[in-house]
Amino acid sequence: MWWRSASFILDKQQTEGVSKQPETLSISPPVDESSMADTFQNPNPKISAYYQSRASHTAVVTSDWLAQAQAAVGFPTDEQLLSEADVRDSESGKPFCVIDEFNNWRKQPDLAEAVAAIRSLAAVIRSSQATTMMELEIELKKASDSLKSWDTTSISLTAGCDLFMRYVTRTSALEYEDFKSAKSRLIERAEKFGEISCKARRIIAMLSQDFIFDGCTILVHGFSRVVMEVLRLAAQNKKLFRVFCTEGRPDRTGLRLSNELAKLDVPVKLLIDSAVAYTMDEVDMVLVGADGVVESGGIINMMGTYQIALVAHSMNKPMYVAAESYKFARLYPLDQKDMAPALRPIDFGVPIPSKVEVEKSARDYTPPQYLTLLFTDLGVLSPSVESQFPFLCSFIQNASCSPALISSWLLVSMVVSTIDTVDCALSCSDATKELSSLL
């Protein structure tokens, strides 16, 4: 087994010879052993047992553990490294930048940011010249941190990177004796995870079709790719419905959605944001996307979602949310101020006096009691069962399994929903272990 320890890398460096080079993430090419001896000195001869015990109990290395391991082998810490994860392309020899790769994937209009990040991290593995699992994990960790720092307010981007790191690296198949086999397995899992993420939107669209009936009126807020896919599939199925789109100021995302629906010959009406309550009596359901689904069962989405949910709840209109499973985040906001501020420029069309303060927040938090159902690629979930969501978010973010296995977990959790929370968690954990052993 590849021991994830500082001493393992230190011993390998002392036998093969490497030099310290802060400009890259990978260990540098071999140099003279005489100059290397003073550079790499293990400050603690007992460090090997410590790291081996940590490796036995920790499936994925933590940030502090990585920093200690890097310091132990003379490798620069995260604070000393550059802000971008650069590795060398083995074929062309040109520097590979994960941010550039991410921006290339983002140019595809139908690709979400989280999926673009997943594709970029998979490219990091393919382009890496690391010779040990420790080196490769350091490169992946740095690349993931670079993507998350690209937009610190994006919940789906952060959740997608974290989920990728756990899905790819937490596998017993890495217990190969040669690194090439382990790396091939990592690339295979990375590509599989990217394919699963791309198919999530189509799965959600199919699951939600039973809730869209002929003659219904749907209110949507903001532009969501998964909501657009749901409505597109309904139109392709020859369902007769009409859509009310809020304008979505200041980005005017509702204009974009209304243009897309008009191309599909779907009857659509554009509303100003303040006309939601005025037109709610004509609406049969509300359908929105989500930037993130939190542990409480609530959602974080574009500004205005919360007030639409309040109006829909007061008028007994169902509020449906369509969100991919990679948007499930380990967050538990208690109010609107608990979220990281996501600011955006606002143009009112006229000059604003300098003494006037402008609210620039771009999103709000909608509690679960105002939501009816969540359409996900794992199934149709009810946010009212709040006790399931901390386990579900934790399970998705920590499991190295497929969506089929997660769906099995959901099935078990519904079967044992009549017993208390602790028994439910234990039953689901036992079932997960049995299912994992069969895969």
Contacts in CASP RR format, 6 or more apart in sequence:
PFRMAT RR
TARGET T0000
AUTHOR 0000-0000-0000
METHOD contacts of the structure
MODEL  1
MWWRSASFILDKQQTEGVSKQPETLSISPPVDESSMADTFQNPNPKISAY
YQSRASHTAVVTSDWLAQAQAAVGFPTDEQLLSEADVRDSESGKPFCVID
EFNNWRKQPDLAEAVAAIRSLAAVIRSSQATTMMELEIELKKASDSLKSW
DTTSISLTAGCDLFMRYVTRTSALEYEDFKSAKSRLIERAEKFGEISCKA
RRIIAMLSQDFIFDGCTILVHGFSRVVMEVLRLAAQNKKLFRVFCTEGRP
DRTGLRLSNELAKLDVPVKLLIDSAVAYTMDEVDMVLVGADGVVESGGII
NMMGTYQIALVAHSMNKPMYVAAESYKFARLYPLDQKDMAPALRPIDFGV
PIPSKVEVEKSARDYTPPQYLTLLFTDLGVLSPSVESQFPFLCSFIQNAS
CSPALISSWLLVSMVVSTIDTVDCALSCSDATKELSSLL
1 175 0 8 1.000
2 8 0 8 1.000
2 132 0 8 1.000
2 133 0 8 1.000
2 134 0 8 1.000
2 174 0 8 1.000
2 175 0 8 1.000
2 176 0 8 1.000
2 179 0 8 1.000
2 182 0 8 1.000
3 51 0 8 1.000
3 52 0 8 1.000
3 55 0 8 1.000
4 51 0 8 1.000
4 54 0 8 1.000
4 55 0 8 1.000
4 61 0 8 1.000
4 69 0 8 1.000
4 133 0 8 1.000
4 134 0 8 1.000
4 137 0 8 1.000
5 47 0 8 1.000
5 48 0 8 1.000
5 51 0 8 1.000
5 52 0 8 1.000
5 54 0 8 1.000
5 55 0 8 1.000
5 69 0 8 1.000
5 134 0 8 1.000
6 42 0 8 1.000
6 47 0 8 1.000
6 48 0 8 1.000
6 51 0 8 1.000
6 68 0 8 1.000
6 69 0 8 1.000
6 72 0 8 1.000
6 73 0 8 1.000
7 42 0 8 1.000
7 47 0 8 1.000
7 48 0 8 1.000
7 51 0 8 1.000
7 72 0 8 1.000
8 48 0 8 1.000
8 132 0 8 1.000
8 134 0 8 1.000
9 27 0 8 1.000
9 69 0 8 1.000
9 73 0 8 1.000
9 132 0 8 1.000
9 134 0 8 1.000
9 135 0 8 1.000
10 40 0 8 1.000
10 42 0 8 1.000
10 72 0 8 1.000
10 73 0 8 1.000
12 131 0 8 1.000
12 132 0 8 1.000
13 27 0 8 1.000
13 36 0 8 1.000
13 40 0 8 1.000
13 73 0 8 1.000
14 33 0 8 1.000
14 36 0 8 1.000
14 37 0 8 1.000
14 40 0 8 1.000
16 30 0 8 1.000
17 30 0 8 1.000
17 31 0 8 1.000
17 33 0 8 1.000
17 36 0 8 1.000
18 27 0 8 1.000
18 28 0 8 1.000
18 29 0 8 1.000
18 30 0 8 1.000
18 31 0 8 1.000
18 36 0 8 1.000
19 28 0 8 1.000
19 29 0 8 1.000
19 30 0 8 1.000
19 31 0 8 1.000
19 35 0 8 1.000
19 36 0 8 1.000
19 39 0 8 1.000
20 28 0 8 1.000
20 39 0 8 1.000
20 74 0 8 1.000
20 75 0 8 1.000
20 76 0 8 1.000
21 28 0 8 1.000
22 76 0 8 1.000
22 80 0 8 1.000
22 81 0 8 1.000
22 82 0 8 1.000
23 82 0 8 1.000
23 86 0 8 1.000
24 86 0 8 1.000
24 87 0 8 1.000
24 88 0 8 1.000
25 81 0 8 1.000
25 85 0 8 1.000
25 86 0 8 1.000
25 87 0 8 1.000
25 138 0 8 1.000
25 139 0 8 1.000
25 142 0 8 1.000
25 143 0 8 1.000
26 87 0 8 1.000
26 88 0 8 1.000
26 128 0 8 1.000
26 129 0 8 1.000
26 130 0 8 1.000
26 135 0 8 1.000
26 139 0 8 1.000
27 75 0 8 1.000
27 130 0 8 1.000
27 131 0 8 1.000
27 132 0 8 1.000
27 135 0 8 1.000
39 74 0 8 1.000
40 73 0 8 1.000
40 74 0 8 1.000
42 72 0 8 1.000
43 72 0 8 1.000
44 50 0 8 1.000
44 72 0 8 1.000
47 72 0 8 1.000
51 69 0 8 1.000
51 72 0 8 1.000
54 65 0 8 1.000
58 65 0 8 1.000
59 169 0 8 1.000
59 170 0 8 1.000
59 400 0 8 1.000
60 165 0 8 1.000
60 166 0 8 1.000
60 169 0 8 1.000
60 170 0 8 1.000
61 69 0 8 1.000
61 137 0 8 1.000
61 141 0 8 1.000
63 78 0 8 1.000
63 141 0 8 1.000
66 78 0 8 1.000
66 137 0 8 1.000
66 138 0 8 1.000
66 141 0 8 1.000
67 77 0 8 1.000
67 78 0 8 1.000
69 75 0 8 1.000
69 134 0 8 1.000
70 76 0 8 1.000
70 77 0 8 1.000
70 78 0 8 1.000
70 138 0 8 1.000
71 77 0 8 1.000
75 138 0 8 1.000
78 142 0 8 1.000
78 145 0 8 1.000
81 142 0 8 1.000
83 146 0 8 1.000
83 149 0 8 1.000
84 97 0 8 1.000
84 98 0 8 1.000
84 99 0 8 1.000
84 146 0 8 1.000
85 97 0 8 1.000
85 98 0 8 1.000
85 124 0 8 1.000
85 139 0 8 1.000
85 142 0 8 1.000
85 143 0 8 1.000
85 145 0 8 1.000
85 146 0 8 1.000
86 95 0 8 1.000
86 96 0 8 1.000
86 97 0 8 1.000
86 98 0 8 1.000
87 95 0 8 1.000
87 96 0 8 1.000
87 124 0 8 1.000
87 127 0 8 1.000
87 128 0 8 1.000
87 129 0 8 1.000
87 139 0 8 1.000
88 94 0 8 1.000
88 95 0 8 1.000
88 96 0 8 1.000
88 127 0 8 1.000
88 129 0 8 1.000
89 95 0 8 1.000
89 96 0 8 1.000
89 127 0 8 1.000
90 127 0 8 1.000
90 129 0 8 1.000
96 123 0 8 1.000
96 124 0 8 1.000
96 127 0 8 1.000
98 120 0 8 1.000
98 121 0 8 1.000
98 123 0 8 1.000
98 124 0 8 1.000
98 143 0 8 1.000
98 146 0 8 1.000
98 147 0 8 1.000
99 146 0 8 1.000
99 147 0 8 1.000
99 150 0 8 1.000
101 119 0 8 1.000
101 120 0 8 1.000
101 123 0 8 1.000
101 124 0 8 1.000
102 116 0 8 1.000
102 117 0 8 1.000
102 120 0 8 1.000
102 147 0 8 1.000
102 150 0 8 1.000
105 111 0 8 1.000
105 115 0 8 1.000
105 116 0 8 1.000
105 119 0 8 1.000
105 120 0 8 1.000
106 113 0 8 1.000
106 116 0 8 1.000
108 116 0 8 1.000
110 225 0 8 1.000
111 119 0 8 1.000
111 198 0 8 1.000
112 156 0 8 1.000
112 225 0 8 1.000
112 324 0 8 1.000
113 151 0 8 1.000
113 154 0 8 1.000
113 156 0 8 1.000
113 157 0 8 1.000
114 156 0 8 1.000
114 157 0 8 1.000
114 159 0 8 1.000
114 160 0 8 1.000
114 161 0 8 1.000
114 197 0 8 1.000
114 324 0 8 1.000
114 326 0 8 1.000
114 327 0 8 1.000
115 194 0 8 1.000
115 197 0 8 1.000
115 198 0 8 1.000
115 326 0 8 1.000
117 147 0 8 1.000
117 157 0 8 1.000
117 160 0 8 1.000
117 161 0 8 1.000
117 164 0 8 1.000
118 160 0 8 1.000
118 161 0 8 1.000
118 164 0 8 1.000
118 190 0 8 1.000
118 193 0 8 1.000
118 194 0 8 1.000
118 197 0 8 1.000
118 326 0 8 1.000
119 194 0 8 1.000
120 143 0 8 1.000
120 147 0 8 1.000
121 140 0 8 1.000
121 143 0 8 1.000
121 144 0 8 1.000
121 147 0 8 1.000
121 161 0 8 1.000
121 164 0 8 1.000
121 165 0 8 1.000
121 168 0 8 1.000
121 190 0 8 1.000
122 187 0 8 1.000
122 190 0 8 1.000
122 191 0 8 1.000
122 193 0 8 1.000
122 194 0 8 1.000
124 139 0 8 1.000
124 140 0 8 1.000
124 143 0 8 1.000
125 136 0 8 1.000
125 140 0 8 1.000
125 168 0 8 1.000
125 183 0 8 1.000
125 186 0 8 1.000
125 187 0 8 1.000
125 190 0 8 1.000
126 187 0 8 1.000
128 135 0 8 1.000
128 136 0 8 1.000
128 139 0 8 1.000
128 183 0 8 1.000
130 136 0 8 1.000
130 138 0 8 1.000
130 139 0 8 1.000
130 183 0 8 1.000
131 179 0 8 1.000
132 179 0 8 1.000
133 174 0 8 1.000
133 179 0 8 1.000
133 182 0 8 1.000
136 183 0 8 1.000
136 186 0 8 1.000
137 169 0 8 1.000
140 165 0 8 1.000
140 168 0 8 1.000
140 169 0 8 1.000
141 165 0 8 1.000
144 161 0 8 1.000
144 162 0 8 1.000
144 164 0 8 1.000
144 165 0 8 1.000
147 157 0 8 1.000
147 161 0 8 1.000
148 157 0 8 1.000
148 158 0 8 1.000
148 161 0 8 1.000
150 157 0 8 1.000
151 157 0 8 1.000
152 158 0 8 1.000
152 340 0 8 1.000
153 340 0 8 1.000
153 341 0 8 1.000
153 342 0 8 1.000
153 362 0 8 1.000
154 291 0 8 1.000
154 342 0 8 1.000
155 291 0 8 1.000
155 292 0 8 1.000
155 300 0 8 1.000
155 327 0 8 1.000
155 329 0 8 1.000
155 331 0 8 1.000
156 291 0 8 1.000
156 292 0 8 1.000
156 324 0 8 1.000
156 326 0 8 1.000
156 327 0 8 1.000
156 329 0 8 1.000
158 329 0 8 1.000
159 292 0 8 1.000
159 326 0 8 1.000
159 327 0 8 1.000
159 328 0 8 1.000
159 329 0 8 1.000
159 330 0 8 1.000
159 397 0 8 1.000
160 326 0 8 1.000
160 327 0 8 1.000
162 330 0 8 1.000
162 397 0 8 1.000
163 326 0 8 1.000
163 396 0 8 1.000
163 397 0 8 1.000
164 190 0 8 1.000
164 193 0 8 1.000
166 397 0 8 1.000
166 398 0 8 1.000
166 399 0 8 1.000
166 400 0 8 1.000
167 189 0 8 1.000
167 193 0 8 1.000
167 399 0 8 1.000
167 400 0 8 1.000
168 186 0 8 1.000
168 189 0 8 1.000
168 190 0 8 1.000
168 193 0 8 1.000
169 186 0 8 1.000
169 400 0 8 1.000
170 398 0 8 1.000
170 399 0 8 1.000
170 400 0 8 1.000
171 185 0 8 1.000
171 189 0 8 1.000
171 400 0 8 1.000
173 182 0 8 1.000
173 185 0 8 1.000
173 189 0 8 1.000
174 182 0 8 1.000
174 185 0 8 1.000
174 186 0 8 1.000
176 182 0 8 1.000
176 185 0 8 1.000
196 402 0 8 1.000
196 403 0 8 1.000
197 324 0 8 1.000
197 326 0 8 1.000
199 377 0 8 1.000
200 226 0 8 1.000
200 324 0 8 1.000
200 325 0 8 1.000
200 326 0 8 1.000
200 376 0 8 1.000
200 377 0 8 1.000
201 225 0 8 1.000
201 226 0 8 1.000
201 229 0 8 1.000
201 324 0 8 1.000
201 377 0 8 1.000
202 229 0 8 1.000
203 377 0 8 1.000
204 226 0 8 1.000
204 229 0 8 1.000
204 230 0 8 1.000
204 322 0 8 1.000
204 323 0 8 1.000
204 324 0 8 1.000
204 375 0 8 1.000
204 376 0 8 1.000
204 377 0 8 1.000
205 226 0 8 1.000
205 229 0 8 1.000
205 230 0 8 1.000
205 232 0 8 1.000
205 233 0 8 1.000
206 233 0 8 1.000
207 375 0 8 1.000
207 377 0 8 1.000
207 379 0 8 1.000
207 380 0 8 1.000
208 230 0 8 1.000
208 320 0 8 1.000
208 322 0 8 1.000
208 375 0 8 1.000
208 380 0 8 1.000
209 230 0 8 1.000
209 233 0 8 1.000
209 234 0 8 1.000
209 237 0 8 1.000
209 239 0 8 1.000
211 285 0 8 1.000
211 320 0 8 1.000
211 373 0 8 1.000
211 375 0 8 1.000
212 218 0 8 1.000
212 230 0 8 1.000
212 234 0 8 1.000
212 239 0 8 1.000
212 241 0 8 1.000
213 239 0 8 1.000
213 241 0 8 1.000
214 239 0 8 1.000
214 240 0 8 1.000
214 241 0 8 1.000
215 240 0 8 1.000
215 241 0 8 1.000
215 242 0 8 1.000
215 284 0 8 1.000
216 241 0 8 1.000
216 242 0 8 1.000
216 284 0 8 1.000
216 285 0 8 1.000
217 241 0 8 1.000
217 242 0 8 1.000
217 243 0 8 1.000
217 244 0 8 1.000
217 282 0 8 1.000
217 283 0 8 1.000
217 284 0 8 1.000
217 285 0 8 1.000
218 231 0 8 1.000
218 241 0 8 1.000
218 242 0 8 1.000
218 243 0 8 1.000
218 244 0 8 1.000
218 283 0 8 1.000
218 284 0 8 1.000
218 285 0 8 1.000
218 286 0 8 1.000
218 287 0 8 1.000
219 243 0 8 1.000
219 244 0 8 1.000
219 246 0 8 1.000
219 276 0 8 1.000
219 279 0 8 1.000
219 280 0 8 1.000
219 283 0 8 1.000
219 285 0 8 1.000
219 286 0 8 1.000
219 287 0 8 1.000
219 308 0 8 1.000
219 312 0 8 1.000
220 227 0 8 1.000
220 231 0 8 1.000
220 243 0 8 1.000
220 244 0 8 1.000
220 245 0 8 1.000
220 246 0 8 1.000
220 254 0 8 1.000
220 257 0 8 1.000
220 286 0 8 1.000
220 287 0 8 1.000
220 288 0 8 1.000
221 245 0 8 1.000
221 246 0 8 1.000
221 248 0 8 1.000
221 254 0 8 1.000
221 286 0 8 1.000
221 288 0 8 1.000
221 301 0 8 1.000
221 302 0 8 1.000
221 304 0 8 1.000
221 305 0 8 1.000
221 308 0 8 1.000
222 245 0 8 1.000
222 246 0 8 1.000
222 248 0 8 1.000
222 251 0 8 1.000
222 253 0 8 1.000
222 254 0 8 1.000
222 257 0 8 1.000
222 288 0 8 1.000
222 302 0 8 1.000
223 253 0 8 1.000
223 254 0 8 1.000
223 256 0 8 1.000
223 257 0 8 1.000
224 288 0 8 1.000
224 289 0 8 1.000
224 290 0 8 1.000
224 322 0 8 1.000
226 289 0 8 1.000
226 322 0 8 1.000
226 323 0 8 1.000
226 324 0 8 1.000
227 257 0 8 1.000
227 287 0 8 1.000
227 288 0 8 1.000
227 289 0 8 1.000
227 322 0 8 1.000
228 257 0 8 1.000
228 260 0 8 1.000
230 287 0 8 1.000
230 322 0 8 1.000
230 375 0 8 1.000
231 243 0 8 1.000
231 261 0 8 1.000
231 264 0 8 1.000
231 266 0 8 1.000
231 287 0 8 1.000
232 264 0 8 1.000
234 241 0 8 1.000
235 264 0 8 1.000
235 265 0 8 1.000
235 266 0 8 1.000
241 266 0 8 1.000
241 267 0 8 1.000
242 266 0 8 1.000
242 267 0 8 1.000
242 268 0 8 1.000
242 269 0 8 1.000
243 258 0 8 1.000
243 261 0 8 1.000
243 266 0 8 1.000
243 267 0 8 1.000
243 268 0 8 1.000
243 269 0 8 1.000
244 268 0 8 1.000
244 269 0 8 1.000
244 271 0 8 1.000
244 279 0 8 1.000
244 282 0 8 1.000
244 283 0 8 1.000
245 254 0 8 1.000
245 255 0 8 1.000
245 257 0 8 1.000
245 258 0 8 1.000
245 261 0 8 1.000
245 268 0 8 1.000
245 269 0 8 1.000
245 270 0 8 1.000
245 271 0 8 1.000
246 254 0 8 1.000
246 271 0 8 1.000
246 272 0 8 1.000
246 273 0 8 1.000
246 275 0 8 1.000
246 276 0 8 1.000
246 308 0 8 1.000
247 254 0 8 1.000
247 255 0 8 1.000
247 270 0 8 1.000
247 271 0 8 1.000
247 272 0 8 1.000
247 273 0 8 1.000
248 254 0 8 1.000
248 273 0 8 1.000
248 302 0 8 1.000
249 273 0 8 1.000
250 344 0 8 1.000
250 345 0 8 1.000
250 346 0 8 1.000
250 347 0 8 1.000
251 344 0 8 1.000
253 302 0 8 1.000
254 270 0 8 1.000
255 270 0 8 1.000
258 268 0 8 1.000
258 270 0 8 1.000
261 268 0 8 1.000
262 268 0 8 1.000
271 279 0 8 1.000
273 304 0 8 1.000
276 307 0 8 1.000
276 308 0 8 1.000
276 311 0 8 1.000
277 311 0 8 1.000
280 311 0 8 1.000
280 312 0 8 1.000
280 315 0 8 1.000
280 317 0 8 1.000
281 315 0 8 1.000
283 312 0 8 1.000
283 317 0 8 1.000
284 317 0 8 1.000
284 318 0 8 1.000
285 317 0 8 1.000
285 318 0 8 1.000
285 319 0 8 1.000
285 320 0 8 1.000
286 308 0 8 1.000
286 309 0 8 1.000
286 312 0 8 1.000
286 317 0 8 1.000
286 318 0 8 1.000
286 319 0 8 1.000
286 320 0 8 1.000
287 320 0 8 1.000
287 321 0 8 1.000
287 322 0 8 1.000
288 299 0 8 1.000
288 301 0 8 1.000
288 302 0 8 1.000
288 305 0 8 1.000
288 308 0 8 1.000
288 319 0 8 1.000
288 320 0 8 1.000
288 321 0 8 1.000
288 322 0 8 1.000
289 299 0 8 1.000
289 301 0 8 1.000
289 321 0 8 1.000
289 322 0 8 1.000
289 323 0 8 1.000
290 299 0 8 1.000
290 300 0 8 1.000
290 301 0 8 1.000
290 321 0 8 1.000
290 322 0 8 1.000
290 323 0 8 1.000
290 327 0 8 1.000
291 299 0 8 1.000
291 300 0 8 1.000
291 301 0 8 1.000
291 302 0 8 1.000
291 327 0 8 1.000
291 363 0 8 1.000
292 299 0 8 1.000
292 300 0 8 1.000
292 301 0 8 1.000
292 323 0 8 1.000
292 327 0 8 1.000
292 328 0 8 1.000
292 329 0 8 1.000
292 331 0 8 1.000
293 299 0 8 1.000
293 321 0 8 1.000
293 323 0 8 1.000
293 327 0 8 1.000
293 328 0 8 1.000
293 329 0 8 1.000
293 374 0 8 1.000
293 376 0 8 1.000
293 389 0 8 1.000
293 393 0 8 1.000
294 300 0 8 1.000
294 329 0 8 1.000
294 331 0 8 1.000
294 332 0 8 1.000
294 333 0 8 1.000
294 365 0 8 1.000
294 389 0 8 1.000
294 393 0 8 1.000
295 329 0 8 1.000
295 330 0 8 1.000
295 331 0 8 1.000
295 332 0 8 1.000
295 389 0 8 1.000
295 390 0 8 1.000
295 393 0 8 1.000
295 394 0 8 1.000
296 332 0 8 1.000
296 333 0 8 1.000
296 367 0 8 1.000
296 368 0 8 1.000
296 386 0 8 1.000
296 389 0 8 1.000
297 368 0 8 1.000
297 371 0 8 1.000
297 374 0 8 1.000
297 383 0 8 1.000
297 386 0 8 1.000
297 389 0 8 1.000
298 365 0 8 1.000
298 366 0 8 1.000
298 367 0 8 1.000
298 368 0 8 1.000
298 371 0 8 1.000
298 383 0 8 1.000
298 389 0 8 1.000
299 305 0 8 1.000
299 321 0 8 1.000
299 323 0 8 1.000
299 365 0 8 1.000
299 366 0 8 1.000
299 371 0 8 1.000
299 374 0 8 1.000
300 331 0 8 1.000
300 333 0 8 1.000
300 339 0 8 1.000
300 363 0 8 1.000
300 364 0 8 1.000
300 365 0 8 1.000
300 366 0 8 1.000
301 321 0 8 1.000
301 363 0 8 1.000
301 364 0 8 1.000
301 366 0 8 1.000
302 362 0 8 1.000
302 363 0 8 1.000
302 364 0 8 1.000
303 361 0 8 1.000
303 362 0 8 1.000
303 363 0 8 1.000
303 364 0 8 1.000
304 364 0 8 1.000
305 363 0 8 1.000
305 364 0 8 1.000
305 366 0 8 1.000
306 336 0 8 1.000
306 364 0 8 1.000
306 365 0 8 1.000
306 366 0 8 1.000
306 370 0 8 1.000
308 319 0 8 1.000
309 319 0 8 1.000
309 366 0 8 1.000
309 370 0 8 1.000
309 371 0 8 1.000
310 370 0 8 1.000
312 318 0 8 1.000
312 319 0 8 1.000
312 370 0 8 1.000
313 319 0 8 1.000
313 369 0 8 1.000
313 370 0 8 1.000
318 372 0 8 1.000
318 373 0 8 1.000
319 370 0 8 1.000
319 371 0 8 1.000
319 372 0 8 1.000
320 371 0 8 1.000
320 372 0 8 1.000
320 373 0 8 1.000
320 374 0 8 1.000
320 375 0 8 1.000
321 371 0 8 1.000
321 373 0 8 1.000
321 374 0 8 1.000
321 375 0 8 1.000
321 383 0 8 1.000
322 374 0 8 1.000
322 375 0 8 1.000
322 376 0 8 1.000
323 374 0 8 1.000
323 375 0 8 1.000
323 376 0 8 1.000
324 376 0 8 1.000
324 377 0 8 1.000
325 376 0 8 1.000
325 377 0 8 1.000
325 378 0 8 1.000
325 396 0 8 1.000
325 403 0 8 1.000
325 406 0 8 1.000
326 396 0 8 1.000
328 392 0 8 1.000
328 393 0 8 1.000
328 396 0 8 1.000
328 397 0 8 1.000
329 393 0 8 1.000
329 397 0 8 1.000
330 393 0 8 1.000
330 394 0 8 1.000
330 397 0 8 1.000
331 339 0 8 1.000
332 390 0 8 1.000
333 339 0 8 1.000
333 365 0 8 1.000
335 365 0 8 1.000
336 364 0 8 1.000
336 365 0 8 1.000
338 365 0 8 1.000
339 363 0 8 1.000
339 365 0 8 1.000
341 361 0 8 1.000
342 361 0 8 1.000
342 362 0 8 1.000
342 363 0 8 1.000
343 360 0 8 1.000
343 361 0 8 1.000
343 362 0 8 1.000
344 360 0 8 1.000
344 362 0 8 1.000
345 360 0 8 1.000
346 358 0 8 1.000
346 360 0 8 1.000
352 358 0 8 1.000
368 383 0 8 1.000
368 384 0 8 1.000
368 386 0 8 1.000
368 389 0 8 1.000
369 384 0 8 1.000
371 383 0 8 1.000
372 383 0 8 1.000
373 380 0 8 1.000
373 381 0 8 1.000
373 382 0 8 1.000
373 383 0 8 1.000
374 380 0 8 1.000
374 381 0 8 1.000
374 382 0 8 1.000
374 383 0 8 1.000
377 403 0 8 1.000
378 403 0 8 1.000
378 406 0 8 1.000
378 407 0 8 1.000
378 410 0 8 1.000
379 407 0 8 1.000
379 410 0 8 1.000
381 388 0 8 1.000
381 392 0 8 1.000
381 410 0 8 1.000
383 389 0 8 1.000
385 417 0 8 1.000
387 421 0 8 1.000
387 424 0 8 1.000
388 413 0 8 1.000
388 417 0 8 1.000
388 424 0 8 1.000
391 413 0 8 1.000
391 424 0 8 1.000
391 425 0 8 1.000
391 428 0 8 1.000
392 409 0 8 1.000
392 410 0 8 1.000
392 413 0 8 1.000
395 406 0 8 1.000
395 409 0 8 1.000
395 428 0 8 1.000
395 432 0 8 1.000
396 406 0 8 1.000
399 405 0 8 1.000
399 406 0 8 1.000
399 432 0 8 1.000
401 432 0 8 1.000
401 435 0 8 1.000
401 436 0 8 1.000
401 439 0 8 1.000
402 439 0 8 1.000
405 432 0 8 1.000
405 435 0 8 1.000
405 436 0 8 1.000
405 439 0 8 1.000
408 431 0 8 1.000
408 432 0 8 1.000
408 435 0 8 1.000
409 428 0 8 1.000
409 431 0 8 1.000
409 432 0 8 1.000
412 427 0 8 1.000
412 428 0 8 1.000
412 431 0 8 1.000
413 424 0 8 1.000
413 428 0 8 1.000
416 423 0 8 1.000
416 424 0 8 1.000
416 427 0 8 1.000
416 428 0 8 1.000
417 424 0 8 1.000
419 427 0 8 1.000
END
